[in-house]
Each structure stands twice: as structure tokens, then as C-alpha cells.
Amino acid sequence: MKLSTKFIHGNYDLESTGATNVPIYMSNAYAHKSPEELENIFKGKLPGYVYSRLSNPTVLAFERRMASVEEGLATTSASSGMAAIYMAIKNVVNSGDEIIASTGLYGGTYNLISNLKDIGVKTIFLDEINKETLEQNITDKTKLVYGETIGNPKLDILDIETIGGVCKEKGVVFMVDSTISTPYLINPIKYGADIIIHSTSKYINGTSSAIGGIIVDCGSEKYKNDRYKIFHQYVRKYGRIAFTAKLRSTEARDIGAAMSPFTAFLSLTGIETLSLRMEKHCENAMKVAEYLEKNNKITGVNYPNLKSSKYYDLATKYYQNGASGILTFRLGSKEIAYKFLRKLKLILYLTNMGDCKTSIIHPSSTICVRNTEEEKKKMSVYDDLVRLSVGIEDVDDILEDIDRALKAI
């Protein structure tokens, strides 16, 4: 199947009823024919369902769809994007280990990774993750290199092919958050990613109707290395899906941050239109970015596909069809930014992104409010900066709303 077809049909067989939508199995437990059967399911000797904290038919259908579109071997869902990030990272690292991460991370992720110091995990944040900086910082303690394909809200483009090559050479797991890019714009497994994470609450859902996350296991062979002895028992038993086997046996099972069946259903419904939506998001975002760049009331317009962007060359390499629907710009001061935000009528002021509806936020006072001023500077978050998530409305209406607000200030 081609990608757009996978979004609709990937890894799905029609139910015996012929239903074209996956049924919502609102059940928390499942009856079995014998105690031996249930015992063997618990031991992993038989497939089956026991409790929806561990697995559910509707959730499994969504997990299988995501495995199909990302060309991964297995996936594990979570109740939120942050839960997915935490479980995936914690599945790899223990006290005494080190992580190398980009400073361009979403503020919540930056804080989560920083706080791993409480359990003895050190994080080295790099402004630029490239061949040189990786080779300078990877040590025997390094268990993970972590970045976002497109940073939020820094909008830096991760050179995933270069990073994937170094991580392969060094035998280090490479984990990427591809929420902003989506499977429509890039397939990180082709460039060496070992684990792919999405906050499905954004573009995959597309309508802000559900919170969820997904962890895609690309089937890496790295877990055989001496660097990852905690995986060896799972490698012996499960081979290339050792990461998922360990995750489902430990972090996912113990934390219990399970995706609900209804969220899985909404996510399955949303992903069917991802190709159409992303095409329109990218088209509108480019038009808005070009419009803003010409306005003398605005500075620092950042959209990776603009020729003025410092990330233009990398965007051209990885994102020929557009670099998603997110852009940022600066208005001179926090006071002016707030005045501009108050004057908008069509564009909604809220924390989510990737919705069909255009939305905007002031990152410094919201999603990055718990970061220090030094951290914000490294993240390219300033008091006068706003992040715009361009929706799929008629672009003329989006531009009219922006223009009216700019004239008012």
C-alpha cells in the first residue's frame, strides 16, 4: 500500500460483520474458557486480552495502524504524549546512564528529561546535534540520543540521517519525537531512528477531541550490544521486538497509562484524513509565513521552508512537501504580543496544536513557563514570541484575522 492508503486501511481486516469502522470495545476485562488459558496469556505463551490496562481490541487496532504507517515492527500506546515519552525513555535508562538531547525540545519534554537527574540519569543538552557534537559527547554511559524531528517551538530541523548514522556507528539508541512532522511528511525509520514517538493529540487526531500517545518500535538490533544488558533476556526470547517486550512487561504495565478505547477510535478516525489535512496545513502555513515576513510590525518569522530560515537547507532535504503547519514570529515585547493576541477573533488562543482550527500561543508564559531564562534562550523562546499553528480554514480568513490584529496594535 502507498502511504495515504495505509492511513485508511493499514493492518486492518474487516470484522465478520463487515463493519468499515473498528468497533469500540468498552470493556475493562475479558472472560476465558479455562484457568489454563488465562494463565498462558498472562505468561505470554498465548495471545489474548485480560484487562484493558494491558491491551484492548480497539486500542490494538490503532497500534497496528500506526505500526503500518511508520513501517515499524510493533507499537505501544499511552494515555498522552508525555506518558509515551516518559515510558519510552525510562524503558532504556537507569541510574548512572546518560542521555544526549536537543535544546529544541518542547518545554514539557525538556523538563521531564531534566528531572531524570532525580533518579541518577544525566542529560547533556546540545544546541546543535550533529556528527561533531555527538562524537564529542557520546560516552560508555550514553544510552540514548533524543530529539524532535521539528522542534517545538524552536522549529529547528533535526538532521536525522546524520544523527542516525553516528548512532548506528556507536551502537546508541536514537529516539525521535515526530509529532510535528507526522508520518505524512517523514518516515524516520528510513534515516536510522530506532524509536518514534507521537503525541496523537495533535495532527494524528486532528480535531482536539482526544489525548493520546504512541511509541513505535523500529526493530533495532542495538539491544544485543553490551551497552544494553537490561534488554538481553528480552532479545533472547523476542528478538527484534525486545524494546516493546520489555516496555509492555515493565514500564507500560507498571505505570498503567493506558489509552482508552474511545481515544483509539477517535485517533483511527482522525488518521484516515491525515494526508489531506497535512497538505492543506503546509500550504496555508507557507502562505501565512510569506505574508508575515513582509510585514514591518513583525520580526523573526520562523518557518523552515522560508529561504530566510537558518534551517532552510535541512528543510529542503527532508520536507519538500512542507515543514508542517507550525510557525513562530516576534512582535517586539510581551505587552505588544499580548495586545495582538487579545485582538484575534478567528484564531483561538490555546495550548494544543495540529488542530484543523488555527490556534496561537505565547510559549514563554505557558508551555515553557517552568523553564529558566537560560533554558528559554537555548530553546529560542522569547517574551515577544508567539507560536501559530496554522489550520485548514480558507487561508484568506486566517490572513484577514492576523491583519486586523496587527492594525489594532
C-alpha positions as a Markdown table, in Angstrom:
| # | Residue | x | y | z |
|---|---|---|---|---|
| 1 | Met | 0.0 | 0.0 | 0.0 |
| 2 | Lys | 1.0 | 3.6 | -0.6 |
| 3 | Leu | 1.1 | 5.9 | 2.4 |
| 4 | Ser | -2.3 | 7.6 | 2.0 |
| 5 | Thr | -3.9 | 4.1 | 1.6 |
| 6 | Lys | -2.2 | 2.9 | 4.8 |
| 7 | Phe | -3.7 | 5.7 | 6.8 |
| 8 | Ile | -7.1 | 4.2 | 5.9 |
| 9 | His | -6.5 | 0.5 | 5.5 |
| 10 | Gly | -3.2 | -0.3 | 7.2 |
| 11 | Asn | -3.2 | -3.6 | 9.2 |
| 12 | Tyr | -7.0 | -3.8 | 9.3 |
| 13 | Asp | -9.2 | -6.7 | 8.4 |
| 14 | Leu | -12.9 | -6.2 | 8.2 |
| 15 | Glu | -14.8 | -7.6 | 11.2 |
| 16 | Ser | -17.1 | -10.6 | 10.5 |
| 17 | Thr | -19.9 | -8.1 | 10.4 |
| 18 | Gly | -18.3 | -6.2 | 7.5 |
| 19 | Ala | -18.1 | -3.0 | 9.6 |
| 20 | Thr | -15.8 | -0.5 | 8.0 |
| 21 | Asn | -15.0 | 1.2 | 11.3 |
| 22 | Val | -13.2 | -0.5 | 14.2 |
| 23 | Pro | -15.7 | -1.3 | 16.9 |
| 24 | Ile | -15.3 | 0.4 | 20.3 |
| 25 | Tyr | -14.7 | -2.3 | 22.9 |
| 26 | Met | -15.7 | -0.6 | 26.1 |
| 27 | Ser | -14.8 | -3.5 | 28.3 |
| 28 | Asn | -12.1 | -3.5 | 31.1 |
| 29 | Ala | -11.9 | -7.3 | 31.4 |
| 30 | Tyr | -12.3 | -10.4 | 29.2 |
| 31 | Ala | -13.7 | -13.8 | 30.1 |
| 32 | His | -11.8 | -17.0 | 29.3 |
| 33 | Lys | -12.7 | -20.7 | 28.7 |
| 34 | Ser | -10.3 | -22.1 | 31.3 |
| 35 | Pro | -7.9 | -21.1 | 34.0 |
| 36 | Glu | -5.1 | -22.6 | 31.9 |
| 37 | Glu | -5.9 | -20.3 | 29.0 |
| 38 | Leu | -5.8 | -17.2 | 31.2 |
| 39 | Glu | -2.6 | -18.3 | 32.8 |
| 40 | Asn | -0.9 | -18.8 | 29.5 |
| 41 | Ile | -2.0 | -15.3 | 28.3 |
| 42 | Phe | -0.5 | -13.8 | 31.4 |
| 43 | Lys | 2.7 | -15.7 | 30.8 |
| 44 | Gly | 2.9 | -14.5 | 27.2 |
| 45 | Lys | 2.5 | -18.0 | 25.8 |
| 46 | Leu | -0.8 | -17.3 | 24.2 |
| 47 | Pro | -2.2 | -14.1 | 22.5 |
| 48 | Gly | -5.3 | -12.6 | 24.1 |
| 49 | Tyr | -6.9 | -10.0 | 26.2 |
| 50 | Val | -7.1 | -10.0 | 30.0 |
| 51 | Tyr | -7.5 | -6.4 | 31.2 |
| 52 | Ser | -7.7 | -3.1 | 29.2 |
| 53 | Arg | -4.9 | -1.5 | 31.2 |
| 54 | Leu | -2.7 | -4.1 | 29.3 |
| 55 | Ser | -4.5 | -4.5 | 26.0 |
| 56 | Asn | -7.8 | -3.8 | 24.3 |
| 57 | Pro | -9.0 | -4.7 | 20.8 |
| 58 | Thr | -9.8 | -1.2 | 19.7 |
| 59 | Val | -6.5 | 0.1 | 21.0 |
| 60 | Leu | -4.7 | -2.7 | 19.3 |
| 61 | Ala | -6.2 | -1.8 | 16.0 |
| 62 | Phe | -4.9 | 1.8 | 16.4 |
| 63 | Glu | -1.5 | 0.5 | 17.4 |
| 64 | Arg | -1.4 | -1.8 | 14.4 |
| 65 | Arg | -2.4 | 1.1 | 12.1 |
| 66 | Met | 0.5 | 3.3 | 13.5 |
| 67 | Ala | 2.9 | 0.4 | 13.0 |
| 68 | Ser | 1.8 | 0.2 | 9.4 |
| 69 | Val | 2.2 | 3.9 | 8.5 |
| 70 | Glu | 5.6 | 4.2 | 10.3 |
| 71 | Glu | 6.8 | 0.8 | 8.9 |
| 72 | Gly | 7.7 | -0.3 | 12.5 |
| 73 | Leu | 7.5 | -3.8 | 13.9 |
| 74 | Ala | 5.3 | -3.0 | 16.9 |
| 75 | Thr | 3.8 | -0.1 | 18.8 |
| 76 | Thr | 2.7 | 0.7 | 22.3 |
| 77 | Ser | 0.0 | 3.3 | 23.0 |
| 78 | Ala | -0.3 | 5.6 | 26.0 |
| 79 | Ser | -2.8 | 7.9 | 27.6 |
| 80 | Ser | -0.9 | 11.0 | 26.5 |
| 81 | Gly | 2.2 | 12.1 | 24.5 |
| 82 | Met | 4.0 | 12.9 | 27.7 |
| 83 | Ala | 3.3 | 9.4 | 29.1 |
| 84 | Ala | 4.6 | 7.9 | 25.9 |
| 85 | Ile | 7.8 | 9.9 | 26.1 |
| 86 | Tyr | 8.4 | 9.0 | 29.8 |
| 87 | Met | 7.7 | 5.3 | 29.3 |
| 88 | Ala | 9.9 | 5.1 | 26.2 |
| 89 | Ile | 12.9 | 6.9 | 27.8 |
| 90 | Lys | 12.5 | 5.1 | 31.1 |
| 91 | Asn | 12.5 | 1.8 | 29.3 |
| 92 | Val | 16.1 | 2.4 | 28.2 |
| 93 | Val | 17.8 | 4.3 | 31.0 |
| 94 | Asn | 18.7 | 3.5 | 34.6 |
| 95 | Ser | 20.6 | 5.3 | 37.3 |
| 96 | Gly | 24.1 | 6.2 | 36.1 |
| 97 | Asp | 23.1 | 6.4 | 32.5 |
| 98 | Glu | 23.4 | 9.5 | 30.2 |
| 99 | Ile | 21.1 | 11.0 | 27.6 |
| 100 | Ile | 22.1 | 13.4 | 24.8 |
| 101 | Ala | 19.1 | 15.6 | 23.9 |
| 102 | Ser | 18.4 | 18.7 | 21.7 |
| 103 | Thr | 17.7 | 22.1 | 23.4 |
| 104 | Gly | 14.9 | 22.5 | 20.8 |
| 105 | Leu | 12.5 | 20.2 | 22.7 |
| 106 | Tyr | 9.0 | 21.1 | 23.8 |
| 107 | Gly | 9.2 | 22.7 | 27.2 |
| 108 | Gly | 7.4 | 19.8 | 29.0 |
| 109 | Thr | 9.8 | 17.2 | 27.4 |
| 110 | Tyr | 12.8 | 19.4 | 28.3 |
| 111 | Asn | 11.6 | 19.4 | 32.0 |
| 112 | Leu | 10.8 | 15.7 | 32.0 |
| 113 | Ile | 14.3 | 14.7 | 30.7 |
| 114 | Ser | 16.0 | 17.2 | 33.1 |
| 115 | Asn | 14.1 | 15.8 | 36.1 |
| 116 | Leu | 15.5 | 12.3 | 35.4 |
| 117 | Lys | 18.5 | 13.6 | 37.4 |
| 118 | Asp | 16.3 | 12.7 | 40.4 |
| 119 | Ile | 16.9 | 9.0 | 39.6 |
| 120 | Gly | 20.5 | 9.4 | 38.7 |
| 121 | Val | 20.2 | 9.9 | 34.9 |
| 122 | Lys | 22.3 | 12.7 | 33.5 |
| 123 | Thr | 21.2 | 14.7 | 30.4 |
| 124 | Ile | 23.5 | 16.6 | 28.1 |
| 125 | Phe | 21.6 | 19.2 | 26.2 |
| 126 | Leu | 23.1 | 20.3 | 22.9 |
| 127 | Asp | 22.2 | 23.4 | 20.9 |
| 128 | Glu | 23.2 | 21.6 | 17.7 |
| 129 | Ile | 23.2 | 17.8 | 17.4 |
| 130 | Asn | 25.5 | 16.9 | 14.6 |
| 131 | Lys | 28.3 | 14.4 | 13.9 |
| 132 | Glu | 30.9 | 16.5 | 15.7 |
| 133 | Thr | 28.9 | 17.3 | 18.8 |
| 134 | Leu | 27.8 | 13.7 | 19.1 |
| 135 | Glu | 31.2 | 12.2 | 18.8 |
| 136 | Gln | 32.4 | 14.7 | 21.4 |
| 137 | Asn | 29.7 | 13.8 | 23.9 |
| 138 | Ile | 28.9 | 10.1 | 23.5 |
| 139 | Thr | 30.5 | 8.0 | 26.2 |
| 140 | Asp | 30.2 | 4.5 | 27.5 |
| 141 | Lys | 27.3 | 5.7 | 29.7 |
| 142 | Thr | 25.3 | 7.2 | 26.8 |
| 143 | Lys | 22.1 | 5.1 | 26.4 |
| 144 | Leu | 20.0 | 7.4 | 24.3 |
| 145 | Val | 20.1 | 10.3 | 21.8 |
| 146 | Tyr | 16.8 | 12.1 | 21.8 |
| 147 | Gly | 15.4 | 14.9 | 19.6 |
| 148 | Glu | 12.3 | 16.2 | 17.8 |
| 149 | Thr | 12.2 | 15.9 | 14.0 |
| 150 | Ile | 11.0 | 19.5 | 14.1 |
| 151 | Gly | 11.5 | 21.3 | 17.4 |
| 152 | Asn | 8.6 | 22.9 | 19.3 |
| 153 | Pro | 8.7 | 25.9 | 19.3 |
| 154 | Lys | 12.3 | 26.3 | 18.1 |
| 155 | Leu | 11.4 | 24.8 | 14.8 |
| 156 | Asp | 14.9 | 23.5 | 14.3 |
| 157 | Ile | 15.2 | 20.7 | 11.8 |
| 158 | Leu | 16.9 | 17.6 | 13.1 |
| 159 | Asp | 19.4 | 16.2 | 10.7 |
| 160 | Ile | 18.2 | 12.7 | 11.4 |
| 161 | Glu | 20.2 | 10.9 | 8.7 |
| 162 | Thr | 23.5 | 12.2 | 10.1 |
| 163 | Ile | 22.4 | 11.5 | 13.7 |
| 164 | Gly | 21.1 | 8.1 | 12.7 |
| 165 | Gly | 24.5 | 7.3 | 11.1 |
| 166 | Val | 26.5 | 8.3 | 14.2 |
| 167 | Cys | 24.2 | 6.4 | 16.5 |
| 168 | Lys | 24.5 | 3.3 | 14.3 |
| 169 | Glu | 28.2 | 3.5 | 14.4 |
| 170 | Lys | 28.3 | 4.0 | 18.1 |
| 171 | Gly | 25.6 | 1.5 | 18.9 |
| 172 | Val | 23.4 | 4.1 | 20.7 |
| 173 | Val | 19.6 | 4.1 | 20.6 |
| 174 | Phe | 18.2 | 7.0 | 18.6 |
| 175 | Met | 14.7 | 8.1 | 19.7 |
| 176 | Val | 12.7 | 10.8 | 17.9 |
| 177 | Asp | 9.5 | 12.7 | 18.6 |
| 178 | Ser | 7.9 | 13.1 | 15.2 |
| 179 | Thr | 4.7 | 14.8 | 16.4 |
| 180 | Ile | 5.0 | 17.9 | 14.3 |
| 181 | Ser | 6.3 | 16.1 | 11.2 |
| 182 | Thr | 3.7 | 13.3 | 11.2 |
| 183 | Pro | 4.2 | 10.1 | 9.2 |
| 184 | Tyr | 2.8 | 12.1 | 6.1 |
| 185 | Leu | 5.9 | 14.3 | 5.9 |
| 186 | Ile | 8.7 | 12.0 | 7.0 |
| 187 | Asn | 9.4 | 8.4 | 7.9 |
| 188 | Pro | 12.2 | 8.5 | 10.5 |
| 189 | Ile | 13.0 | 4.8 | 10.3 |
| 190 | Lys | 14.5 | 5.3 | 6.8 |
| 191 | Tyr | 17.1 | 7.6 | 8.4 |
| 192 | Gly | 18.1 | 5.4 | 11.3 |
| 193 | Ala | 15.6 | 6.1 | 14.0 |
| 194 | Asp | 15.2 | 3.2 | 16.5 |
| 195 | Ile | 12.1 | 4.5 | 18.3 |
| 196 | Ile | 9.5 | 7.0 | 17.0 |
| 197 | Ile | 7.1 | 8.8 | 19.4 |
| 198 | His | 3.9 | 10.8 | 18.6 |
| 199 | Ser | 1.6 | 12.8 | 20.7 |
| 200 | Thr | -1.5 | 11.6 | 18.8 |
| 201 | Ser | -3.4 | 14.5 | 20.4 |
| 202 | Lys | -2.1 | 16.8 | 17.6 |
| 203 | Tyr | -2.1 | 16.1 | 13.9 |
| 204 | Ile | -3.0 | 12.4 | 14.0 |
| 205 | Asn | -6.2 | 13.1 | 15.9 |
| 206 | Gly | -6.7 | 16.4 | 14.1 |
| 207 | Thr | -9.7 | 17.7 | 15.9 |
| 208 | Ser | -8.6 | 18.2 | 19.6 |
| 209 | Ser | -11.1 | 15.6 | 20.6 |
| 210 | Ala | -8.7 | 13.1 | 22.4 |
| 211 | Ile | -5.4 | 12.9 | 24.3 |
| 212 | Gly | -3.0 | 10.1 | 23.5 |
| 213 | Gly | 0.5 | 9.0 | 22.6 |
| 214 | Ile | 2.2 | 6.2 | 20.7 |
| 215 | Ile | 5.6 | 4.6 | 20.8 |
| 216 | Val | 6.8 | 2.9 | 17.6 |
| 217 | Asp | 9.4 | 0.2 | 17.8 |
| 218 | Cys | 11.5 | 0.1 | 14.6 |
| 219 | Gly | 13.1 | -3.3 | 15.4 |
| 220 | Ser | 16.6 | -2.2 | 16.2 |
| 221 | Glu | 19.4 | -4.8 | 16.6 |
| 222 | Lys | 21.2 | -2.5 | 19.1 |
| 223 | Tyr | 19.7 | -4.1 | 22.2 |
| 224 | Lys | 22.1 | -7.1 | 21.6 |
| 225 | Asn | 25.0 | -4.8 | 22.5 |
| 226 | Asp | 26.8 | -4.9 | 25.9 |
| 227 | Arg | 25.6 | -1.3 | 26.3 |
| 228 | Tyr | 22.0 | -2.6 | 26.8 |
| 229 | Lys | 22.4 | -5.6 | 29.1 |
| 230 | Ile | 19.0 | -4.9 | 30.6 |
| 231 | Phe | 17.5 | -6.0 | 27.3 |
| 232 | His | 19.4 | -9.2 | 26.8 |
| 233 | Gln | 16.8 | -11.5 | 28.3 |
| 234 | Tyr | 14.1 | -10.0 | 26.0 |
| 235 | Val | 16.4 | -10.2 | 23.0 |
| 236 | Arg | 16.9 | -13.9 | 23.6 |
| 237 | Lys | 13.1 | -14.5 | 23.8 |
| 238 | Tyr | 11.6 | -11.9 | 21.5 |
| 239 | Gly | 14.4 | -10.9 | 19.0 |
| 240 | Arg | 13.9 | -7.6 | 17.3 |
| 241 | Ile | 10.9 | -6.6 | 19.3 |
| 242 | Ala | 12.9 | -6.7 | 22.5 |
| 243 | Phe | 12.2 | -3.0 | 23.2 |
| 244 | Thr | 8.4 | -3.5 | 23.1 |
| 245 | Ala | 8.6 | -6.8 | 25.0 |
| 246 | Lys | 10.4 | -5.1 | 27.9 |
| 247 | Leu | 8.2 | -2.0 | 27.7 |
| 248 | Arg | 5.0 | -4.0 | 28.0 |
| 249 | Ser | 6.4 | -6.2 | 30.7 |
| 250 | Thr | 7.7 | -3.3 | 32.9 |
| 251 | Glu | 7.0 | 0.4 | 32.3 |
| 252 | Ala | 3.7 | 0.2 | 30.5 |
| 253 | Arg | 2.3 | -2.5 | 32.8 |
| 254 | Asp | 3.5 | -0.8 | 36.0 |
| 255 | Ile | 2.6 | 2.8 | 35.2 |
| 256 | Gly | -0.8 | 1.9 | 33.7 |
| 257 | Ala | -1.0 | 5.0 | 31.5 |
| 258 | Ala | -3.3 | 3.1 | 29.1 |
| 259 | Met | -5.1 | 4.7 | 26.1 |
| 260 | Ser | -8.8 | 4.4 | 26.3 |
| 261 | Pro | -10.8 | 2.5 | 23.6 |
| 262 | Phe | -12.7 | 5.7 | 22.7 |
| 263 | Thr | -9.5 | 7.7 | 22.2 |
| 264 | Ala | -8.2 | 4.9 | 20.0 |
| 265 | Phe | -11.4 | 5.0 | 17.9 |
| 266 | Leu | -11.1 | 8.8 | 17.5 |
| 267 | Ser | -7.5 | 8.5 | 16.6 |
| 268 | Leu | -8.3 | 5.9 | 14.0 |
| 269 | Thr | -11.0 | 8.2 | 12.6 |
| 270 | Gly | -8.6 | 11.1 | 12.5 |
| 271 | Ile | -5.6 | 9.4 | 10.8 |
| 272 | Glu | -7.7 | 8.5 | 7.8 |
| 273 | Thr | -7.7 | 12.1 | 6.6 |
| 274 | Leu | -4.1 | 12.9 | 7.7 |
| 275 | Ser | -2.8 | 13.2 | 4.1 |
| 276 | Leu | -5.4 | 15.7 | 3.0 |
| 277 | Arg | -5.1 | 17.7 | 6.2 |
| 278 | Met | -1.3 | 17.9 | 6.2 |
| 279 | Glu | -1.2 | 19.0 | 2.6 |
| 280 | Lys | -3.5 | 21.9 | 3.5 |
| 281 | His | -1.7 | 22.7 | 6.8 |
| 282 | Cys | 1.6 | 23.0 | 4.9 |
| 283 | Glu | 0.1 | 25.0 | 2.1 |
| 284 | Asn | -1.6 | 27.5 | 4.4 |
| 285 | Ala | 1.5 | 27.8 | 6.7 |
| 286 | Met | 3.7 | 28.7 | 3.8 |
| 287 | Lys | 1.3 | 31.4 | 2.7 |
| 288 | Val | 1.0 | 32.8 | 6.2 |
| 289 | Ala | 4.8 | 32.8 | 6.7 |
| 290 | Glu | 5.4 | 34.7 | 3.4 |
| 291 | Tyr | 2.7 | 37.2 | 4.4 |
| 292 | Leu | 4.2 | 37.8 | 7.9 |
| 293 | Glu | 7.7 | 38.1 | 6.5 |
| 294 | Lys | 6.6 | 41.2 | 4.5 |
| 295 | Asn | 5.0 | 43.0 | 7.5 |
| 296 | Asn | 7.2 | 45.6 | 9.2 |
| 297 | Lys | 5.5 | 45.1 | 12.6 |
| 298 | Ile | 6.9 | 41.6 | 12.8 |
| 299 | Thr | 10.4 | 40.3 | 13.1 |
| 300 | Gly | 12.0 | 36.9 | 13.3 |
| 301 | Val | 9.4 | 34.9 | 11.3 |
| 302 | Asn | 10.5 | 31.3 | 11.6 |
| 303 | Tyr | 9.1 | 28.7 | 9.2 |
| 304 | Pro | 11.7 | 26.2 | 8.0 |
| 305 | Asn | 10.6 | 26.3 | 4.3 |
| 306 | Leu | 11.3 | 30.0 | 4.1 |
| 307 | Lys | 14.5 | 30.8 | 2.3 |
| 308 | Ser | 15.4 | 33.2 | 5.1 |
| 309 | Ser | 15.3 | 30.3 | 7.7 |
| 310 | Lys | 18.6 | 29.1 | 9.1 |
| 311 | Tyr | 17.1 | 25.6 | 8.7 |
| 312 | Tyr | 16.1 | 26.0 | 5.0 |
| 313 | Asp | 18.7 | 23.6 | 3.7 |
| 314 | Leu | 17.7 | 20.8 | 6.0 |
| 315 | Ala | 14.0 | 21.6 | 5.4 |
| 316 | Thr | 14.7 | 21.3 | 1.7 |
| 317 | Lys | 16.4 | 17.9 | 2.3 |
| 318 | Tyr | 13.7 | 16.4 | 4.4 |
| 319 | Tyr | 10.5 | 18.3 | 3.8 |
| 320 | Gln | 9.9 | 19.0 | 0.1 |
| 321 | Asn | 6.1 | 18.9 | 0.7 |
| 322 | Gly | 6.2 | 21.5 | 3.5 |
| 323 | Ala | 7.5 | 21.6 | 7.1 |
| 324 | Ser | 4.2 | 21.1 | 8.8 |
| 325 | Gly | 1.8 | 23.8 | 10.0 |
| 326 | Ile | 3.7 | 25.5 | 12.8 |
| 327 | Leu | 5.5 | 28.8 | 12.6 |
| 328 | Thr | 6.7 | 31.5 | 15.1 |
| 329 | Phe | 7.2 | 35.2 | 14.9 |
| 330 | Arg | 8.2 | 38.1 | 17.2 |
| 331 | Leu | 6.3 | 41.3 | 18.0 |
| 332 | Gly | 8.8 | 43.5 | 19.9 |
| 333 | Ser | 7.6 | 43.0 | 23.5 |
| 334 | Lys | 5.5 | 40.8 | 25.7 |
| 335 | Glu | 3.0 | 43.7 | 26.1 |
| 336 | Ile | 2.6 | 44.1 | 22.3 |
| 337 | Ala | 2.3 | 40.3 | 21.9 |
| 338 | Tyr | -0.5 | 40.1 | 24.5 |
| 339 | Lys | -2.3 | 43.0 | 22.8 |
| 340 | Phe | -2.1 | 41.3 | 19.4 |
| 341 | Leu | -3.4 | 38.0 | 20.9 |
| 342 | Arg | -6.4 | 39.8 | 22.5 |
| 343 | Lys | -7.3 | 41.3 | 19.1 |
| 344 | Leu | -7.6 | 38.0 | 17.3 |
| 345 | Lys | -11.2 | 36.7 | 16.6 |
| 346 | Leu | -11.0 | 33.7 | 14.4 |
| 347 | Ile | -7.6 | 32.3 | 15.7 |
| 348 | Leu | -8.0 | 30.6 | 19.0 |
| 349 | Tyr | -5.7 | 31.1 | 22.0 |
| 350 | Leu | -5.0 | 27.7 | 23.4 |
| 351 | Thr | -2.2 | 25.2 | 24.2 |
| 352 | Asn | -2.8 | 22.5 | 21.7 |
| 353 | Met | -1.5 | 22.5 | 18.1 |
| 354 | Gly | -2.1 | 20.4 | 14.9 |
| 355 | Asp | -5.9 | 21.0 | 15.0 |
| 356 | Cys | -8.0 | 21.7 | 11.9 |
| 357 | Lys | -8.6 | 25.1 | 13.6 |
| 358 | Thr | -5.9 | 27.7 | 13.6 |
| 359 | Ser | -4.6 | 28.4 | 17.1 |
| 360 | Ile | -1.9 | 30.5 | 18.7 |
| 361 | Ile | 0.0 | 30.6 | 22.0 |
| 362 | His | 2.6 | 32.7 | 23.9 |
| 363 | Pro | 5.2 | 29.9 | 24.7 |
| 364 | Ser | 7.2 | 31.8 | 27.3 |
| 365 | Ser | 4.3 | 32.3 | 29.7 |
| 366 | Thr | 2.7 | 28.9 | 29.0 |
| 367 | Ile | 4.3 | 25.7 | 27.7 |
| 368 | Cys | 7.8 | 27.0 | 28.7 |
| 369 | Val | 6.8 | 28.8 | 31.9 |
| 370 | Arg | 8.7 | 26.3 | 34.1 |
| 371 | Asn | 11.9 | 26.7 | 32.1 |
| 372 | Thr | 14.6 | 29.0 | 33.3 |
| 373 | Glu | 15.5 | 32.1 | 31.3 |
| 374 | Glu | 18.8 | 30.5 | 30.2 |
| 375 | Glu | 16.9 | 27.4 | 29.0 |
| 376 | Lys | 14.3 | 29.6 | 27.2 |
| 377 | Lys | 17.1 | 31.3 | 25.4 |
| 378 | Lys | 18.6 | 28.0 | 24.2 |
| 379 | Met | 15.1 | 27.0 | 23.1 |
| 380 | Ser | 14.7 | 30.2 | 21.1 |
| 381 | Val | 11.7 | 31.2 | 23.4 |
| 382 | Tyr | 11.4 | 35.0 | 23.9 |
| 383 | Asp | 8.9 | 37.2 | 25.7 |
| 384 | Asp | 7.7 | 38.7 | 22.4 |
| 385 | Leu | 7.5 | 35.3 | 20.5 |
| 386 | Val | 4.2 | 33.7 | 19.6 |
| 387 | Arg | 3.7 | 30.2 | 18.1 |
| 388 | Leu | 1.0 | 29.9 | 15.4 |
| 389 | Ser | -0.5 | 26.5 | 14.5 |
| 390 | Val | -2.0 | 27.1 | 11.0 |
| 391 | Gly | -5.2 | 25.3 | 10.4 |
| 392 | Ile | -7.0 | 24.2 | 7.3 |
| 393 | Glu | -9.5 | 27.1 | 7.0 |
| 394 | Asp | -9.6 | 29.3 | 4.0 |
| 395 | Val | -6.2 | 31.0 | 4.2 |
| 396 | Asp | -7.7 | 34.4 | 3.3 |
| 397 | Asp | -9.7 | 34.3 | 6.5 |
| 398 | Ile | -6.6 | 33.5 | 8.6 |
| 399 | Leu | -4.7 | 36.3 | 7.0 |
| 400 | Glu | -7.6 | 38.7 | 7.5 |
| 401 | Asp | -7.7 | 37.9 | 11.2 |
| 402 | Ile | -3.9 | 38.4 | 11.6 |
| 403 | Asp | -4.0 | 41.7 | 9.6 |
| 404 | Arg | -6.9 | 43.1 | 11.7 |
| 405 | Ala | -5.0 | 42.3 | 14.9 |
| 406 | Leu | -1.8 | 43.8 | 13.6 |
| 407 | Lys | -3.5 | 47.0 | 12.6 |
| 408 | Ala | -5.0 | 47.2 | 16.1 |
| 409 | Ile | -1.6 | 47.3 | 17.6 |
